[in-house]
Amino acid sequence: MKVKNIFILITLALLPILNASKAPNGKEFPDHWGDPPLRQTRDLRPLPGGYGRGSGTLAKWIQQNLDKDSSSKSTLTPLEPGVRLAVTRTKTPITIDGNLDEFANAVCTPVEYFHPDQKNRPAQFFYLWDDEAFYV
């Protein structure tokens, strides 16, 4: 009986963490937004971005992330027709040592570029360049 009660308590404690990246309507938030706020107000209102209904705290968090996304997209230079990728120039020298920290801001493309399920792509390539070489 105690084991069952402990299991239920653990499940209830982890439930908010396991569902933290989904809106109340089940739509997933983009991964780069991070986790939504854990503490929220108890009001109920429409959420921006088609995320259903939720608290004012959640609405503010979603709107802030939508604003960040839209402002970052507006600063990007459009690519020429037929160009699929603009590779980032490295800000620090590349050291061939097995440590991939230099690639933290690199452009990344999956091997199966046209696969519809992005989470199940088997591999990815990261690209950088500097005056010496093109790194993949």
Number of C-alpha atoms within 10 A of each C-alpha: 5 7 8 9 10 11 11 12 12 11 12 11 11 12 11 11 12 10 14 17 18 15 19 16 11 11 12 13 18 11 8 8 15 11 15 18 12 10 9 13 10 10 10 13 13 13 21 16 11 10 19 15 17 20 18 17 18 24 20 14 18 21 14 13 16 15 12 12 13 11 11 10 11 9 8 8 8 10 10 9 6 6 8 9 12 13 15 16 16 19 11 9 11 18 10 9 6 6 9 11 10 15 18 10 14 19 16 17 15 15 12 14 11 9 12 9 8 11 7 10 15 10 10 11 12 17 19 21 17 14 8 8 9 12 17 12
